[in-house]
Amino acid sequence: MNIETQSCVITGKKQVSVAQQQVQWDGSGTLVRITRGGICGSDLHYYQEGKVGSFALQMPMILGHEVIGYVIESDDPRLQPQQKVAVNPAKPCGECKYCQRQQENQCTAMRFFGSAMYVPHVDGGFTRHKVVASSQCVPFPQDADEKVMVFAEPLAVCIHATHQAGDLTGKRIFISGTGPIGCLIAAAVQARGAAEVVCSDISERSLEMAQQMGATQIVNAASGDFTGWMADKGYFDVTFEASGHPASLQRCLEVVCARGTVVQVGMGGAFPDFPLMTLIAKEINLTGSFRFTHEFNTAVEWLAQGVINPLPLYSGEYPLQDIDAALQFASDKTRAAKVQLTF
């Protein structure tokens, strides 16, 4: 089966367009009609800089990895035509030592939507039709709100981050950085039984969103008083650093209690003045968090069941033909949190 489709293709810095393409389904995997997608920070990096980290665009690539749609054809009997699905953008190899340990997010041959890591690049999901492995399709109810369900991928990232800290029942939580990821972490820790969730940021707009997403208290990172939480070797059981800024990590280490846990989620540059003695003296558990594994299915379930309402983060939508305008709007963090595309 050959289908003419339209895709949002990036070729370099500020060079994005809608291209006509051919998609072929040979009976293997699942052919999905993509209906909606969310713009992520990595999409913005490719648009603004032509690269993410050291992975620069070397050829045209379809953007996007936060997508949902419905099944057209599938080799899996559980995926009948018209079934709505969230598409997991991660395709681990299933064979490396990490896949064998059920640590698929660490797969050494991961194929992740919309990534210039490999040449040829891995095309993303901002396209009207896409063939994926059937295992990447997670069904959700036909009557679920699509604006909600498109949050499955970023929510999965946040649920995974909370799992890095273990059981959160009754715990006191601090989150530094309340962009979409920080806000979704606030919602996820609430869903997992946290007793207190304090969020900090320099943006009052972001703090207001955090409050809507589950923060029990908000504090401005630039003008707030943190000294009470720093007394007696810290107050919080778990802190999440979600901005990627060195000063933010410093604060997380200061306000976490001795033998507490700091989860590093935000991606940033070098931390030349890392407070090593604070880590050692307080016996802090510092752990990273990267993407997700089974949490993608959990995210779909939570969103479908209304465990979490992500819509305070929803900032509007654009048709795929307006991809350039959508990326420009999403780049303006004074106005936009999560911007969606419709296909």
RONU-582993 format. One record per atom (N, C-alpha, C, O): residue in one letter; x, y, z. Coordinates in steps of 0.1 Angstrom, whole numbers, plus 2048, in hexadecimal, padded with zeros to 3 digits. Layout:
! residues N
AXYZ/...
//
This chain:
! residues 343
M8087F4800/M800800800/M80980C800/M81180E809/N8078157F6/N80E8227F5/N80582D7F8/N7FA82E7F3/I809836800/I801842804/I80984F802/I81484F806/E8028587FC/E8088667FB/E80586D808/E7FA86D80D/T81087380E/T80E87981B/T81588681C/T81D88A812/Q81388E826/Q81A89A829/Q82289A836/Q81D895840/S82E89F836/S83689E842/S83D8AC844/S8408B483B/C8408AE851/C8478BA855/C8568B7855/C85B8B085E/V85D8BC84C/V86B8B9849/V8748C584D/V8728D0848/I87F8C2854/I8898CC857/I8958C9850/I89A8BD84F/T89C8D384A/T8A88D1842/T8B48D9848/T8BF8D6845/G8B18E2852/G8BC8E9858/G8B68F4861/G8AA8F4863/K8BE8FC867/K8BA907870/K8AF91086A/K8B291685F/K8A3910870/K89891986B/K89391585D/K88D91D856/Q896908859/Q89290384C/Q8898F884E/Q88D8EC84E/V87C8FA84E/V8728F0850/V8678F2846/V8638FE843/S8618E7840/S8578E8836/S84E8DC837/S8528D283D/V8438DC82F/V83A8D182E/V83D8CA820/V83C8D1816/A8418BE821/A8458B7815/A83B8AB811/A8368A581A/Q8398A9804/Q83189E800/Q83B8927FF/Q8468927FA/Q836887805/Q83E87B806/Q83686E803/Q82986F804/Q83C863801/Q8368567FF/Q83884D80B/Q84484C810/V82E847810/V82F83D81B/V82A830816/V82082F80F/Q832825818/Q82E818814/Q82C80F820/Q83580E829/W821808820/W81F7FE82A/W81E7F0823/W8167EE81A/D8277E7827/D8297DA820/D8227CF828/D8247C3825/G81A7D2832/G8147C883A/G81A7C5847/G8157BE850/S8267CB849/S82E7CA856/S82C7D685E/S82C7E1859/G82A7D486B/G8287E0874/G81B7E6873/G8117DF86F/T8197F2877/T80C7F9877/T80D807870/T81780E872/L804809867/L803815860/L7FA81E868/L7EE81B86A/V7FF82986D/V7F7832875/V7F584086E/V7FD845867/R7E884486F/R7E585286A/R7E785B876/R7DF85B87F/I7F2863876/I7F586C881/I7EA877881/I7E787D876/T7E587B88C/T7DB88588D/T7E0891895/T7DB89C893/R7E988F89E/R7ED89A8A7/R7FB8988AC/R7FF88C8AF/G8038A38AE/G8108A18B4/G8148AD8BD/G80E8B88BB/G81C8AB8C6/G8218B68CF/G82F8BA8CC/G8388B18C9/I8328C78CC/I83F8CC8C9/I8488CB8D6/I8438D08E0/C8538C58D5/C85C8C38E0/C8698CC8DF/C86B8D28D5/G8708CD8EA/G87C8D58EA/G8868D18E0/G88D8D98DA/S8878C48DD/S8918BF8D3/S88D8C48C5/S8958C78BD/D8808C48C2/D87B8CA8B5/D8808D88B4/D8848DD8A9/L87E8E08BF/L8828EE8BF/L8918EF8BD/L8968F98B6/H8998E68C3/H8A88E78C1/H8AB8E58B2/H8B48EC8AD/Y8A58DB8AC/Y8A88D989E/Y8A48E5895/Y8AB8E988C/Y8998EB899/Y8948F7892/Y89D903894/Y8A090A88B/Q8A09058A0/Q8A89128A4/Q8B79118A1/Q8BD91A89D/E8BC9048A2/E8CB9038A1/E8CF8F9896/E8DB8F8893/G8C68F1891/G8CA8E7887/G8D08DB88D/G8D68D3886/K8CF8DA89A/K8D58CE8A1/K8CF8CD8AF/K8C98D68B5/V8D28C18B5/V8CF8BE8C3/V8DC8B98C9/V8E08AE8C5/G8E28C18D2/G8EF8BD8D7/G8F98BC8CC/G8FB8C68C5/S8FF8B18CA/S9098AF8C0/S9038A98B3/S90B8A68AA/F8F68A68B3/F8F089F8A8/F8EA8AA89E/F8DF8AF8A1/A8F18AD894/A8ED8B788B/A8E68B187F/A8E98A687A/L8DD8B9879/L8D68B486D/L8E08B3861/L8E78BD85F/Q8DF8A885B/Q8E88A684F/Q8E08A3842/Q8E58A2837/M8D38A2844/M8CA89F839/M8BB8A283E/M8B98A484A/P8B28A3835/P8A48A6839/P89F89B843/P8A288F842/M8978A084D/M892897857/M88489B85B/M8818A785D/I87B89285D/I86E895862/I86F897871/I87588F878/L8698A2876/L86A8A5884/L86089D88C/L857897887/G86089E89A/G85689A8A2/G85788C8A8/G85A8838A2/H85388B8B5/H85387E8BC/H84787D8C6/H8468728CC/E83F8878C7/E8338868D0/E8278868C7/E8218908C5/V82387A8C3/V8188798BA/V80E86E8BD/V8118648C4/I8028708B9/I7F78668BA/I7F08668AD/I7F286E8A4/G7E785B8AB/G7DF85A89F/G7D684E8A0/G7D284A8AB/Y7D2849894/Y7CA83D894/Y7CF83388A/Y7D6837880/V7CC82688B/V7D181C883/V7CA81B876/V7BD81C875/I7D181A86B/I7CC81785E/I7CC80885B/I7C2802858/E7D880385C/E7DB7F485A/E7E57F0864/E7EE7F8868/S7E57E3868/S7EE7DE872/S7F07CF870/S7E77C886C/D7FC7CA873/D7FE7BC874/D7FB7B6882/D7FD7AA884/D7F67BE88B/D7F37BA898/D7E47BA89A/D7DD7C5898/P7DE7AF89D/P7CF7AE89E/P7C97B78A9/P7BD7BA8A9/R7D17BB8B3/R7CC7C48BD/R7CA7D28B8/R7C37DA8BE/L7D07D58AD/L7D07E38A7/L7C77E389B/L7CC7E188F/Q7BA7E489D/Q7B07E4892/Q7AF7F288C/Q7B27FC892/P7AB7F387F/P7AA800878/P7A1809881/P797805886/Q7A5816881/Q79F821888/Q7A2821897/Q79E82A89E/Q7A981789C/Q7AD8178AA/Q7B68238AD/Q7C08248A6/K7B382B8B7/K7BC8368BA/K7C88318C2/K7C78288CB/V7D48378BF/V7E08328C6/V7E983E8C8/V7EA8488C1/A7F083D8D4/A7FC8458D6/A80883E8D1/A8098328D3/V8118458CA/V81C83E8C3/V8298418CC/V82D84C8CE/N82E8368D1/N83B8368D9/N8468398CF/N8488318C6/P84D8458D1/P8578488C7/P8648408C8/P86D8418C0/A8658388D3/A8728318D5/A8718238CF/A86781B8D1/K87B81F8C8/K87B8118C2/K88980B8C6/K89280C8BE/P88A8058D1/P8977FE8D5/P8997F28CD/P8907EC8C7/C8A67EE8CD/C8AA7E28C5/C8A47D58CA/C8A27CC8C2/G8A37D48D7/G89E7C88DD/G8A97BD8DF/G8A67B28E4/E8B57C08DB/E8C07B68DB/E8CC7BA8E4/E8D37B18E9/C8CE7C78E6/C8DA7CB8ED/C8D97C78FC/C8CE7C3900/K8E47C9904/K8E37C5912/K8D97CD91A/K8D37C8924/Y8D77D9916/Y8CD7E191E/Y8BF7DD91A/Y8B67DD923/C8BC7DA90E/C8AF7D590B/C8AC7C8912/C8A17C5916/Q8B67BF913/Q8B57B2919/Q8B27B4928/Q8AD7AB92F/R8B67C092E/R8B47C293C/R8A77CA93E/R8A47CF949/Q89F7CC934/Q8937D5934/Q8967E3938/Q88F7EA93E/Q8A27E8933/Q8A67F6934/Q8A77FC926/Q8B1801922/E89B7FB91F/E89B7FE911/E89F80D90E/E8A4810903/N89C816918/N8A0824915/N8AF826914/N8B383090F/Q8B781C918/Q8C581C916/Q8CA81490A/Q8D6812909/C8C1810902/C8C58088F6/C8D080F8EE/C8CF81A8EB/T8DA8078EA/T8E680C8E3/T8E380E8D4/T8EB8148CD/A8D78098D0/A8D480B8C1/A8C58118C0/A8BE80D8B7/M8C28198CA/M8B481F8CA/M8B18278BD/M8BA82E8B9/R8A58258B8/R8A082D8AD/R8958358B2/R88A8308B5/F8978428B4/F88E84B8BA/F8898558B0/F89185B8A9/F87C8578AF/F8768608A5/F87D86E8A5/F8808738B0/G87F873899/G884881898/G89288389E/G89488D8A5/S89B87A89A/S8A987B8A0/S8B387B895/S8B387388C/A8BD884896/A8C888588C/A8D487D891/A8DF87F88C/M8D287589B/M8DD86E8A1/M8E4864897/M8F0863897/Y8DB85E88E/Y8E0855884/Y8E085C876/Y8D8865874/V8E885686D/V8E785A85F/V8E484E857/V8ED845858/P8D984D850/P8CE85684E/P8C785985C/P8C8850865/H8C186585D/H8BB868869/H8AE86086B/H8A985A862/V8A985F878/V89D85887B/V891863879/V89086C881/D888860870/D87D86A86E/D87486987A/D87285F880/G86E87587C/G864876887/G856874883/G85386E879/G84D87988C/G83F87688A/G836881885/G82A87F884/F83C88C881/F83489887C/F83189586E/F83689C865/T82888C86B/T82588785E/T81788285E/T81287D869/R80F882853/R80187D854/R80186E855/R7F786885A/H80B86784F/H80A85884F/H818853853/H82285884E/K81984985C/K825844860/K824835863/K81A830869/V82E82D85E/V82E81F861/V83781D86D/V84382186D/V832816877/V83A814884/V839805887/V8307FE882/A842801890/A8417F3896/A8347F389E/A8307FC8A5/S82C7E889D/S8207E78A4/S8217E88B3/S8187ED8BA/S82D7E48B8/S8307E58C6/S8307F48CB/S82F7F78D7/Q8327FD8C1/Q83380B8C5/Q8258128C6/Q82481D8CB/C81B80B8C3/C80D8108C3/C80680C8D0/C8058008D3/V8028168D8/V7FB8148E5/V7ED8198E3/V7EB8258E3/P7E38108E3/P7D58148E1/P7D081C8EC/P7D481B8F8/F7C78268E9/F7BF82D8F3/F7B182F8EF/F7AE82D8E3/P7A88318F8/P7998328F5/P79683C8EA/P79C8468E9/Q78C8388E2/Q7888408D7/Q78384E8DB/Q7848588D4/D77D84F8E7/D77885C8EC/D7818648F4/D77E86F8F9/A78E8608F5/A7988688FC/A79B8758F5/A79B8758E9/D79E87F8FC/D7A188C8F7/D7AF88C8F0/D7B98898F7/E7B088E8E3/E7BD88D8DD/E7C78978E1/E7D38958E2/K7C28A38E5/K7CB8AD8EA/K7D28A98F7/K7DD8AD8FA/V7CB8A08FF/V7D189A90B/V7DA88F907/V7E588E90D/M7D68868FF/M7DE87A8FC/M7EB87D8F5/M7F48748F7/V7ED8888EF/V7F988B8E8/V80488E8F2/V81088F8EF/F80188F8FF/F80B89290A/F81188490E/F819885918/A80E879908/A81386C90D/A82286C90E/A827867918/E829870904/E83786F904/E83E87890E/E846872916/P83B88590F/P84288C91A/P83D888928/P846888931/L83188392A/L82D87E937/L83587193A/L83886F946/A837869930/A83F85D933/A84D860938/A852859940/V85386B932/V86086F937/V860873945/V86987094D/C855879949/C85387E957/C850872961/C85587296C/I84886995D/I84585E965/I852856968/I855851973/H85A85495D/H86784D95F/H870854969/H87684E971/A870862968/A878869971/A87486797F/A87C866988/T867866982/T86286498F/T866856994/T8688549A0/H86684C98B/H86A83F98F/H87983E993/H87D83599B/Q88184898E/Q88F848992/Q89184B9A1/Q89B8489A7/A8868509A7/A8878549B5/A88084A9BE/A88084C9CA/G87B83F9B9/G8758359C1/G8678389C5/G8608409BE/D8628339D0/D8558359D6/D8548439DB/D85C8489E2/L84984A9D6/L8488589DA/L83C85B9E3/L8398669E6/T8368509E8/T82B8519F1/T82F8599FE/T838856A05/G828864A00/G82A86DA0C/G837875A0B/G83A87BA15/K83E875A00/K84A87C9FF/K84988B9FC/K83F8909F7/R853893A01/R8548A19FE/R85C8A39F2/R86889F9F2/I8578AA9E8/I85D8AB9DB/I8608BA9D7/I8588C39DA/F86B8BC9D1/F86F8C99CC/F8728C89BD/F87A8BF9B9/I86D8D19B5/I86F8D09A6/I8748DE9A2/I86E8E89A4/S8808DE99C/S8878EA998/S8868EB988/S88C8E3982/G87E8F5983/G87C8F6975/G86E8F1971/G86B8E5972/T8658FA96E/T8578F696B/T8538F995D/T8488FF95B/G85B8F5954/G8578F4946/G84D8E8945/G8498E394F/P84A8E4939/P8408D8938/P8458CC93F/P83C8C5946/I8528C993F/I8568BD946/I8558BE955/I8508B595C/G8598CA95A/G8588CC969/G84A8CB96D/G8478C6978/C8418D1966/C8338D1969/C82D8C3969/C8258BF971/L8318BB95F/L82C8AD95E/L8328A5969/L82B89B96E/I83E8A896D/I8448A1979/I83B8A4985/I83989B98D/A8378B0987/A82F8B4992/A8228AC992/A81E8A799D/A81C8AA987/A8108A2986/A812894989/A80A88D98F/A81D88F984/A821880985/A82487D994/A820873999/V82B88699B/V82E8839A9/V8228839B1/V82087C9BB/Q81988C9AE/Q80C88D9B5/Q8048809B3/Q7FF87A9BC/A80487B9A6/A7FD86E9A3/A8038639AA/A7FD8599AD/R8108649AD/R8178599B4/R81885A9C3/R81F8539CA/G8108649C9/G80E8649D7/G81686E9DF/G81786D9EB/A81D8779D8/A8258819E0/A81C88A9E9/A81188D9E6/A82288D9F4/A81A8959FE/A81C8A49FC/A8138AB9FF/E8278A89F7/E82A8B69F5/E8328B89E9/E83C8B19E6/V82E8C29E0/V8358C49D3/V8388D39D2/V82F8DB9CF/V8448D79D4/V8488E59D3/V84F8E79C5/V8598DF9C2/C84B8F19BE/C8518F39B0/C8579019B0/C85290B9B6/S8629029A9/S86A90F9A8/S86E91299A/S871909992/D86D91F996/D871923989/D873932989/D86E938993/I87993897F/I87A94697E/I86E94D977/I86D959977/S866944970/S85B949969/S84E948971/S84A93D974/E847953973/E83A95297A/E83094B972/E827944978/R83094C965/R82794595C/R82893695E/R81F92E95F/S83593195E/S838923960/S83491E96D/S82F91396F/L836926977/L832923985/L822921986/L81D91898D/E81B92A97F/E80D92997F/E80891C979/E7FF91597E/M80F91896E/M80B90B968/M80F8FF972/M8078F6972/A81A900979/A81D8F6982/A8138F498D/A8108E9991/Q80E8FF991/Q8038FF99C/Q7F78F8996/Q7F08F099E/Q7F38FA98A/Q7E88F3984/Q7EB8E5982/Q7E18DD981/M7F78E1981/M7FB8D397E/M7FE8CB98B/M8018BF98A/G7FD8D1996/G7FE8C99A2/G8088CE9AD/G8098C89B8/A80E8D99AB/A8178DF9B5/A80F8E39C1/A8058EA9C0/T8138E09CD/T80D8E59D9/T8128F29DE/T80C8F99E6/Q81E8F69D8/Q8249039DB/Q82D9069D0/Q8348FE9CA/I82D9139CC/I8369189C2/I83F9239C8/I83B92A9D1/V84B9249C3/V85492F9C8/V85D9339BC/V86392B9B5/N85F9409BB/N8679469B1/N8769439B4/N87B9469BE/A87D93D9AA/A88B9399AC/A8949459AE/A89F9449B4/A8919519A9/A89995C9AA/A8979649B6/A8A096A9BC/S88A9659BB/S88796E9C6/S8829679D3/S88196D9DD/G88095A9D2/G87A9529DD/G88594F9E8/G8919509E5/D88094C9F3/D8899499FF/D889939A01/D87F933A03/F8959349FF/F897925A00/F89E921A0D/F8A1915A0F/T8A192BA15/T8AA928A20/T8A391EA2A/T8AA915A30/G89691FA2C/G890915A35/G891907A30/G8928FEA39/W891905A23/W8928F7A1E/W8A08F2A1E/W8A38E6A1C/M8AA8FBA20/M8B88F7A20/M8BD8F4A2E/M8C78EEA2F/A8B58F8A38/A8BA8F6A46/A8BA8E7A49/A8B38DFA43/D8C28E4A53/D8C38D6A57/D8C68CCA4C/D8C08C1A4C/K8CF8D0A43/K8D38C7A38/K8C88C4A2E/K8C88BAA27/G8BE8CDA2D/G8B48CCA22/G8A78C6A27/G8A68C1A33/Y89D8C8A1F/Y88F8C5A23/Y8888BAA1A/Y8818B2A1F/F88B8BBA0D/F8838B2A04/F8898A4A03/F8958A2A03/D88089AA01/D88488DA00/D88A88B9F2/D8948839F0/V8848919E8/V88888F9DA/V88789D9D3/V87D8A49D5/T8918A09CB/T8918AC9C3/T8938A89B4/T89A89F9B1/F88C8AF9AB/F88D8AD99D/F8928B9996/F88C8C4998/E89E8B898F/E8A38C4988/E89E8C397A/E8A28B9972/A8968CC975/A8908CB968/A8938D795F/A88C8D9955/S89D8DE962/S8A08EA959/S8AE8E8952/S8B08EE948/G8B78E0958/G8C48DF952/G8CE8EA955/G8D88EB94F/H8CA8F295F/H8D38FD962/H8DB8FA96F/H8D68F4978/P8E88FD96F/P8F18FA97A/P8EB8FF988/P8EC8F9992/A8E690C988/A8E1912994/A8D590A999/A8D39099A5/S8CD904990/S8C18FD994/S8C68F099B/S8C08EC9A5/L8D08E9995/L8D58DD99C/L8DB8E09A9/L8D98D89B3/Q8E28EB9AA/Q8E78EF9B7/Q8DC8F09C2/Q8DE8EC9CD/R8D18F79BE/R8C68F89C7/R8C08EB9CB/R8BC8E89D7/C8BF8E29C1/C8B98D59C4/C8C28CD9CE/C8BC8C69D7/L8CF8CF9CD/L8D88C89D7/L8D78CF9E4/L8D98C89EF/E8D48DC9E5/E8D48E39F1/E8C78E09F9/E8C78DFA06/V8BC8DE9F2/V8AF8DD9FA/V8AB8CE9FC/V8A28CBA03/V8B28C59F5/V8AF8B79F8/V8B58B3A05/V8BF8B7A09/C8AE8AAA0C/C8B38A6A19/C8BF89CA18/C8C1896A0D/A8C689AA23/A8D1891A23/A8CC883A1F/A8C187FA24/R8D387CA17/R8CF86FA11/R8C286FA09/R8BC865A06/G8BF87BA04/G8B487D9FB/G8B887A9ED/G8C48769EB/T8AF87C9E3/T8B28799D5/T8B08859CD/T8A688C9CE/V8B98879C4/V8B88929BA/V8B788B9AC/V8C08839A8/V8AD88E9A5/V8AB888997/V8AE89398D/V8A789D98C/Q8B8891985/Q8BC89A97A/Q8B489796D/Q8B688D967/V8AB8A096A/V8A289D95E/V8A68A7953/V8A78A4947/G8A88B4957/G8AB8BE94D/G8B98BC946/G8C38B894D/M8B98BF939/M8C68BE932/M8CC8CB930/M8C68D592B/G8D98CD934/G8E08D9933/G8EE8D792F/G8F28CC92A/G8F78E1931/G9058E092D/G90D8DB938/G9098D4941/A91A8DF938/A9238DB943/A9208E2950/A91B8ED950/F9238DB95B/F9218E0968/F92F8E196F/F9338D8976/P9378EC96C/P9458EC970/P9478EE97F/P9518EA984/D93D8F3986/D93E8F6994/D9358EC99C/D92E8F19A6/F9348E0998/F92B8D699F/F92E8D59AE/F93A8D39B1/P9248D79B6/P9278D69C5/P9298C89CA/P9208C29D1/L9348C39C7/L9378B59CA/L9378B29D9/L9328A79DE/M93C8BB9E2/M93C8B99F0/M92E8B89F6/M92B8B19FF/T9248C09F0/T9168BF9F5/T9118B19F2/T90A8AB9FA/L9148AC9E6/L90F89E9E3/L9158949EC/L90E88B9F1/I9228959EF/I92988C9F8/I92488DA06/I921883A0C/A924899A0B/A92289BA1A/A913897A1D/A911892A28/K90A89AA15/K8FC897A18/K8F8889A13/K8ED885A14/E901882A0D/E8FF874A07/E8F38749FE/E8EA86CA00/I8F287D9F5/I8E787F9EC/I8E88759E1/I8F28729DB/N8DC86F9DD/N8DB8669D2/N8D886F9C6/N8CD8749C5/L8E28709BC/L8E08789B0/L8DE86E9A4/L8E78669A2/T8D386F99E/T8D0866992/T8CB86E986/T8C4878988/G8CE86997B/G8C986E96E/G8BC86896B/G8B885D970/S8B586E961/S8A986895C/S8A886B94D/S8A9876948/F8A7860945/F8A7861936/F89C85A930/F89A84E931/R894861929/R88885C921/R88085392A/R87B857935/F87D846926/F87383E92C/F874830927/F87A82D91D/T86D82692E/T86B819929/T85C816929/T85581B920/H85880D932/H84A80A933/H841815937/H835814936/E84782093B/E83F82C940/E837832935/E82D839938/F83A82F928/F83283591D/F82482F91E/F81A83691D/N823822921/N81581C922/N80E82292E/N80282492E/T815824939/T80F82A945/T80A838942/T7FF83B946/A81283F93B/A80D84D937/A80084D92F/A7F7855932/V7FF844925/V7F384391D/V7E7840926/V7DD845925/E7E983692F/E7DF832939/E7DB83D942/E7CF840943/W7E4844947/W7E184F951/W7D985A949/W7CF86094F/L7DD85E93D/L7D7869936/L7C9864932/L7BF86C933/A7C785892E/A7BA85392A/A7B0853935/A7A4855934/Q7B6850941/Q7AD84E94D/Q7AC85B955/Q7A485C95F/G7B2866950/G7B1873957/G7B9874964/G7B687C96C/V7C386B966/V7CB86C972/V7D3879972/V7D587F97D/I7D787D967/I7DE88A965/I7D789295A/I7D388D94F/N7D589F95D/N7D08A8952/N7DB8B194E/N7DF8BA955/P7E08AF942/P7EC8B793D/P7E88C5936/P7F08CC932/L7DB8C7935/L7D68D292D/L7DA8E0932/L7DA8EA92A/P7DE8E293E/P7E38EF942/P7F08F393A/P7F38FF939/L7F68E9934/L8028EB92C/L7FF8EE91D/L8088F2916/Y7F38EB919/Y7EF8EC90B/Y7EF8FB907/Y7E790390D/S7F68FF8FD/S7F790D8F9/S7F19108EB/S7F291B8E7/G7EB9068E5/G7E59088D8/G7EA8FE8CE/G7F38F68D0/E7E48FF8C2/E7E78F58B7/E7E88FC8AA/E7E29078A7/Y7EF8F68A0/Y7F18FA893/Y7EF8EF889/Y7F28E388D/P7EA8F187D/P7EA8E6873/P7F88E486E/P8008ED86F/L7FB8D8869/L8088D5865/L80E8DF85B/L81A8E185A/Q8058E4852/Q80A8EE848/Q8108FA84F/Q818901848/D80D8FD85B/D813909862/D81E90586C/D81F90B876/I8268FB868/I8308F5871/I83A900875/I83F901880/D83E90986B/D84791486E/D84291D879/D849920883/A835921877/A82F92A881/A82E92388F/A82F929899/A82A91688F/A82990F89B/A83690E8A3/A83690F8AF/L84190C89B/L84E90B8A2/L8529188A7/L8599198B2/Q84F9238A0/Q8529308A5/Q84B9338B2/Q8509398BB/F83E9308B2/F8369338BE/F83B92A8CA/F83C92F8D5/A83E91D8C7/A8429148D2/A8509198D7/A8539168E3/S8579208CF/S8649258D4/S8639318DE/S86D9348E5/D8579378DE/D8559438E7/D85093E8F5/D84493C8F7/K85993C8FE/K85693690B/K84E940914/K84993C91E/T84D94C910/T845956917/T836954914/T82E95891C/R83394D909/R82594A905/R82193C904/R816938906/A82B933901/A8289258FE/A82E91B907/A83991D90C/A82791190A/A82C905912/A82C8F9908/A8378F6903/K8218F3906/K8208E88FC/K8178EC8F0/K80B8EF8F2/V81D8EC8E4/V8158F08D8/V8138E38D0/V81D8DA8CF/Q8088E18CA/Q8058D58C3/Q8028D88B4/Q7FE8E28B0/L8058CD8AC/L8028CE89E/L7F78C489B/L7F68B98A1/T7EE8C8892/T7E48BE88D/T7E78BA87F/T7EB8C2877/F7E48AE87C/F7E78A886F/F7DA8A3867/F7DC89E85C/
//
